[in-house]
Amino acid sequence: MSVKRVLFILIFATNVGLLQAQTPADSSCRQTDHKWRISGLGESIARFYPHNQANFSIPRFAVTAEFKPSDRWTINGEIEFTTENREEPYSLELNVDYKVCPALQIRAGHLPVHVGLFNSDDCPTTHFTTADPEGETAILPSGWTEAGAGILGEFGKNKAFFRYAAMAILPLFEPKHRAAPGYAARLNWHGVPDLCLGGSLYFQPKMADGDTNSTPTSKTYWSLDAVYNGKIIITRACAIGEHTGKSRLQSRAFGGETGLKLMEITGNKKLIGLTPFVRYDYYQTPENEEDERDTRIPTSLATAGVNLSPLPWLLVKADYSARFHHSCTKKCGHEVAIALVLTGDFWKK
């Protein structure tokens, strides 16, 4: 039996479980409000190209489990199967949290690395497009997880309220010396209702560069992002940069999207969950464009579409996207896509 058929069966099983649970989907794929929680996430996409070409894929299927044996301890586990944007067909995540106080929580195990807006909450319900944000995934690992340990928490109040996370993890790139972990950190500001401003950083001090006689090279990623989820509008934006050693900005990306909540605008309750949107992505990697054979040239992607959530656990996405390479004088490609996202709880207590 092929992997796609297996994943299709698993998504169908997720659908049945969600029909039974009827649990409202949260804005985040992760919760810790219950002693026990087992949840599922399934996503499928159909893409249609010019000249009557089309394909169907199941980008991901995930099962997440959370157990809180006490108010201070939390055990988190996740297994995710994927067919797109990742080197491995599946990923495993298992970590343990110990809450000292709201300002300090210790986490160890296989950790999510919250660098970039998409990686801060790797869930298809937190972006409008059928595909993952292309500018971010062109530079950063999609669904980034690594083994390591770190701290996280929240502090302040009112307009000086922050959430943070910092960790030491196994290096993303093969280290030249064994004692060369990577370091990641994220800081979010929540001082204004419905608004979150965030920044994140990844730094690996020593990275192999293929030359055993050369000096070890460092790698740095940074991101700045903003999310506004108001009464009638949702806006998200993220900028990312990459540096190798002391070089100038080697790769960069910017993406932003805006959606309108039609029910809130019109007052028509029949339009509940209907959100038209537009999105723009720009990315360039690498910066050096002298080699015309390198297809990784500056690229823009414009997308327009609609999201519909007819049921609390169901999200339907449809969009049209047009791609422009900056070496072209006209549109270089376009597609229409429809995605189905199922997310919710199997069981919680």
Secondary structure, 3 states (H helix, E strand, C coil): CCHHHHHHHHHHHHHHHHHHHCCCCCCCCCCCCCCEEEEEEEEEEEEEECCCEEEEEEEEEEEEEEECCCCCEEEEEEEEEECCCCCCCEEEEEEEEEEEECCEEEEEEEEECCCCHHHHCCCHHHCCCCCCCHHHHHHCCCCCEEEEEEEEEEECCHHHCEEEEEEEECCCCCCCCCCCCEEEEEEEECCCCCEEEEEEEEEEEEECCCCCCCCCEEEEEEEEEEEEECCCEEEEEEEEEEEECCCCCCEEEEEEEEEECHHHHHCCHHHCCEEEEEEEEEEECCCCCCCCCCCCCCEEEEEEEEEEEEECCEEEEEEEEEEEECCCCCCCEEEEEEEEEEEEEEEEC
